[in-house]
Amino acid sequence: MTHSELPRIEINLAKISHNAEMLLKLYGSKGIELMGVTKGVCGSPEIAKVLVGKGMQMLGDSKVKNLKRMHDAGIHAEFVLLRSPALSEIAKVIQTVDVSLNSELIVMKQLSEMALKHHVLHKVILMIELGDLREGILPEKAVDVVREILQLRGIRLVGIGANFACFGGVKPTEDKMNQLSLLATQIESEFNITLPYVSGGNSANYSWFIKTEHMNRINNLRIGESILLGRETLYREAIPNLFTDAFTFVAEVIESKMKPSVPYGEIAQNVLGISPEFEERGEIRRIILGVGFQDVLISGLTPKLNIEILGSSSDHTVMDAKQENLRVGDEVSFSVNYGALLTLMTSENISKKYINMLTPHAVDK
Ligand SMILES: *Cc1c(COP(=O)(O)O)cnc(C)c1O
């Protein structure tokens, strides 16, 4: 293998492509379109290109900056801001984003004014609160809020949506999906309009989808983690026939020594402001990796070897190498969860290496 930079995240585009294709086919079989969600990979244009290539027409991200990054890289898709625009970013949203998820009239009023000023039509999806208690208007307020949205020029209501399992861990059940469907139908008949999108949720909707025959009005899901990591997100179970290992984090050993397993001396606070406790294991091989919690959510890393993370500071991670003969300069690989992925892709200190084959062969980026 050619020389690769360290620390790095290896991104297997062929596996992501496979996952996207399988999920589009699966959800498409019951009439559900997928919006590809890129916030877990900081709006990576390389990954966005794969998703669009597989047929995803909408790309969603929670940051305007990430959407702009994809737009500027020449990705052709409808760009969706996955959270309510902040009042301080209305101009940027109008200029870069095609659709935004909304739950505040004051924001939609300003979107409307800014859209008129720039002679564009901005689309909005109204988020409905169905129990997870993050974003959304209460269902009983929906008709009144829609009445006001329909007065606003420059913006167009293109759908309603709900979000689950992000804050409260609330499951998107058949009952919740039926509530959202009913509301869509009520709004349409009250105002004699059509809502093209009824967006039922995210990667947490997998088991509802599998168990339910009729999708009712739900015709869209916003999917990130299932594409990237091959899992549903209620229990983090692997989805059949998907890759769960499209991403690998690789760090380098910068110290390797036999040392005690418990710190000695008078114990006060560590860098995190706590007094940590350690298990007595006698003398162990302690290795240090040249990365820390400034670069990656350490708790989201799982070593591929049978070795163990003992703790970390901002730029060091200390591990028990156990039976592994790891030396200075050796590479240590980890699988990542969503939190680790998010931080690794965002950190400028982590090099990104894209691989485009199912067999190992990589190109530096
Ligand atoms: C992050 C996010 C998603 C995607 O969630 P996944 O679990 O990655 O599929 C969908 N919708 C909203 C509003 C989000 O913030």
The ligand as an SDF file (V2000), in Angstrom:
LIG
                    3D

 15 15  0  0  0  0  0  0  0  0999 V2000
  -30.1990   14.0150   11.2410 C   0  0  0  0  0  0  0  0  0  0  0  0
  -31.5640   14.1210   10.7590 C   0  0  0  0  0  0  0  0  0  0  0  0
  -32.0690   13.1200    9.9360 C   0  0  0  0  0  0  0  0  0  0  0  0
  -31.3000   11.8890    9.5450 C   0  0  0  0  0  0  0  0  0  0  0  0
  -31.1950   11.0160   10.6320 O   0  0  0  0  0  0  0  0  0  0  0  0
  -30.5010    9.5890   10.4860 P   0  0  0  0  0  0  0  0  0  0  0  0
  -30.7320    8.9440   11.7940 O   0  0  0  0  0  0  0  0  0  0  0  0
  -29.0630    9.8350   10.2170 O   0  0  0  0  0  0  0  0  0  0  0  0
  -31.1590    8.8740    9.3690 O   0  0  0  0  0  0  0  0  0  0  0  0
  -33.3700   13.2850    9.4710 C   0  0  0  0  0  0  0  0  0  0  0  0
  -34.0970   14.3610    9.7920 N   0  0  0  0  0  0  0  0  0  0  0  0
  -33.6440   15.3310   10.5970 C   0  0  0  0  0  0  0  0  0  0  0  0
  -34.5080   16.4980   10.9100 C   0  0  0  0  0  0  0  0  0  0  0  0
  -32.3580   15.2510   11.0950 C   0  0  0  0  0  0  0  0  0  0  0  0
  -31.9020   16.2230   11.8950 O   0  0  0  0  0  0  0  0  0  0  0  0
  1  2  1  0
  2  3  1  0
  2 14  2  0
  3  4  1  0
  3 10  2  0
  4  5  1  0
  5  6  1  0
  6  7  2  0
  6  8  1  0
  6  9  1  0
 10 11  1  0
 11 12  2  0
 12 13  1  0
 12 14  1  0
 14 15  1  0
M  END
$$$$
